[in-house]
Amino acid sequence: MKERRAIPPDGGYGWVVVMSAFFIMGLTAAVLKNFGLFFLDIQTHFGVRTSTTSWVTSTTIAMFHLGAPAASALTLQSSQRVVIIVGGLLSSAGMLLASLDLSLPWLYLTMGILQGMGISFSWIPANSMVSHYFDRWRPIAYAIASSGECVFAIMFGPLFQWLIETYSWQGALLIIGGLQLNLCVCGALMRPLETVQNPIQQTKDGVEADAAVLPPKRKPLFHFSLLRKPELLLYILFAIFAAAGFFIPPLFLVPFANSLGIDKYWPASILSVLAFADLAGRLICGWVANMRLLRNLQLLTMVVTLLGVVLLLLPIGHNYWSILVFSSLYGFLFGCVVAIHVTSIVDIVTLEAFDSGLGLFMLFRSIGGFIGPPAAA
């Protein structure tokens, strides 16, 4: 009896998978985006410099990227469901243990290493499941799933601030850890696709052959050999340069606006507008990609080129409204890139090797994420 990969159903239970991935994106990436709300309280509590406190987030981001190959390999050996549940337990444990407030190095271990690995073990398999469940509707399905990051980021900002003011930063971490236990529920909903089997050969007596005598199914391995593929190497190079620049504007938009003498309350609204534009970009670009007018890689090239032009024009803004316009364009185009940059990996390595390709992509993308913000500062 021969087994082969199941055909993506392109709907049905796949939309349950998409909604589960939507919540996973929100409970991982959106939580990470709002880590900065805790910095001032943590810095004051321990009496350290800002740069020392920022290593908490740096450690989380590092483990998120470095854990990607391990998450992909575990997904291939077990299933996306199991890895997501493990990721949920790690993320929740990281926040719950961090709330004990033992020391600053303790936060590096809990909010940094445990939370980062938990995010990686949840985020990577969620992307994998969406890609495996969809073919024709893959771009729009992934766009809807990834928009969970934007929706939850918008909600979590005021929610986390209220939790900190009401229960202190330790109590807020405890509650967030409880929220992240829902990652396990999302993982439980990730039903693996059944492999398609050829009809079982029958014996001369017309009785089906005993399945016990069949050789055990070999588990797929992590494909490091993909690094020999020139197309993937070029895409990884794109990821490094893109990550080096993509994270800079949100970090420096508010200080740039303040340097122009804009009232302190107005710059904060820029980030909110950027988040809404990001959400619109993800959904609209996912819909356009689904029309198949262009290949994903061709559409990605066009969007990234426009994004680069907007970033070059951003410094010419000298008042609130000009900065707001450029920030909106940046947010929209950034959302377009996010909507298709992961699904484009399928075009390069095929669905069979997608899990390995995504792990390698995330691993090398970390280089750009590490060097970009310090270089811009």
URSUL-V939992 format. One record per backbone hydrogen bond with DSSP energy under -1.0 kcal/mol. CO is the residue of the C=O (numbers start at 1). NH is the residue of the N-H. E is the energy in kcal/mol with one decimal. If there is no record, write none. Layout:
co,nh,e
CO,NH,E
CO,NH,E
//
This chain:
co,nh,e
2,198,-2.0
4,196,-2.1
11,14,-2.5
12,15,-1.6
13,17,-1.7
14,18,-2.1
15,19,-2.0
16,20,-2.3
17,21,-2.6
18,22,-2.2
19,23,-1.8
20,24,-2.0
21,25,-2.7
22,26,-1.6
23,27,-2.5
25,30,-1.5
28,32,-2.1
29,33,-2.2
32,35,-1.6
34,37,-1.4
35,38,-2.0
38,42,-2.5
39,43,-3.3
40,44,-2.3
41,45,-2.4
42,46,-2.2
43,47,-1.4
43,48,-1.4
49,53,-1.8
50,54,-2.4
53,56,-2.1
54,58,-2.2
55,59,-2.3
56,60,-1.9
57,61,-2.8
58,62,-2.4
59,63,-2.5
60,64,-2.2
61,65,-1.9
62,66,-3.1
63,67,-2.0
65,68,-1.2
67,71,-2.6
68,72,-2.6
69,73,-2.6
70,74,-2.6
71,75,-1.9
72,76,-2.0
73,77,-1.7
74,78,-2.3
79,83,-1.9
80,84,-2.5
81,85,-2.0
82,86,-2.2
83,87,-2.5
84,88,-2.6
85,89,-2.1
86,90,-2.3
87,91,-2.7
88,92,-2.5
89,93,-2.4
90,94,-2.3
91,95,-1.9
92,96,-2.7
93,97,-2.7
94,98,-1.7
95,99,-1.6
97,100,-1.4
98,101,-1.8
103,107,-1.1
104,108,-1.6
105,109,-1.7
106,110,-2.5
107,112,-1.6
108,113,-2.0
109,114,-2.4
110,115,-2.1
112,116,-1.9
113,117,-2.5
114,118,-2.4
115,119,-2.6
116,120,-2.2
117,121,-2.7
118,122,-1.1
119,123,-3.3
120,124,-2.0
122,126,-1.4
123,127,-1.9
124,128,-2.0
125,129,-2.7
126,130,-1.9
127,131,-1.9
128,132,-2.1
129,133,-1.9
133,10,-2.1
135,138,-1.1
137,141,-2.4
138,142,-2.7
139,143,-2.2
140,144,-2.3
141,145,-2.1
142,146,-3.1
143,147,-1.4
145,148,-1.4
146,149,-1.6
147,151,-2.5
148,152,-2.4
149,153,-1.6
150,154,-2.2
151,155,-1.6
152,156,-3.4
153,157,-1.3
155,159,-1.6
156,160,-3.3
157,161,-1.8
158,162,-2.2
159,163,-2.3
160,164,-2.4
161,165,-2.2
162,166,-2.0
163,167,-3.2
164,168,-1.6
168,172,-2.2
169,173,-2.0
170,174,-1.8
171,175,-2.1
172,176,-2.5
173,177,-2.4
174,178,-1.6
175,179,-2.1
176,180,-2.3
179,182,-1.8
180,183,-1.8
181,184,-1.5
182,186,-2.3
183,187,-2.5
184,188,-2.1
185,189,-1.2
187,190,-1.4
189,191,-1.9
196,4,-2.1
201,209,-1.3
203,206,-1.9
207,203,-2.3
210,213,-1.5
211,214,-1.3
222,224,-1.3
223,226,-1.1
224,227,-2.0
225,228,-2.0
226,229,-2.1
229,233,-2.0
230,234,-2.2
231,235,-1.9
232,236,-2.7
233,237,-2.1
234,238,-2.2
235,239,-2.2
236,240,-2.1
237,241,-2.0
238,242,-2.9
239,243,-2.7
240,244,-1.5
242,246,-3.0
245,248,-1.1
248,252,-1.7
249,253,-2.0
252,256,-2.2
253,257,-2.5
254,258,-2.5
255,259,-2.0
257,262,-1.7
258,261,-1.8
263,266,-1.1
263,267,-1.1
267,270,-1.1
269,273,-2.3
270,274,-2.5
271,275,-2.0
272,276,-2.0
273,277,-2.5
274,278,-2.3
275,279,-2.0
276,280,-2.2
277,281,-2.5
278,282,-2.1
279,283,-1.9
280,284,-2.6
281,285,-2.3
282,286,-1.9
283,287,-1.9
284,288,-2.4
285,289,-3.0
286,290,-1.5
288,291,-1.1
289,292,-1.3
295,299,-2.5
296,300,-2.7
297,301,-2.0
298,302,-1.9
299,303,-2.3
300,304,-2.7
301,305,-2.0
302,306,-2.1
303,307,-2.4
304,308,-2.3
305,309,-1.8
306,310,-2.3
307,311,-2.1
308,312,-1.8
309,313,-1.7
310,314,-1.6
313,316,-1.8
314,317,-1.8
319,323,-2.1
320,324,-2.3
321,325,-2.1
322,326,-2.2
323,327,-2.6
324,328,-2.2
325,329,-2.2
326,330,-2.6
327,331,-2.9
328,332,-2.6
329,333,-2.6
330,334,-2.8
331,335,-2.3
332,336,-1.8
333,337,-2.1
334,338,-2.4
335,339,-2.0
337,341,-2.1
340,344,-1.5
342,345,-1.5
345,349,-2.7
346,350,-2.0
351,354,-1.1
353,357,-2.5
354,358,-3.0
355,359,-1.8
356,360,-2.3
357,361,-2.4
358,362,-2.5
359,363,-2.0
360,364,-2.2
361,365,-1.8
362,366,-1.0
364,367,-1.3
365,369,-1.8
366,370,-1.9
367,371,-2.0
368,372,-2.1
371,375,-1.7
372,376,-2.3
373,377,-2.0
//
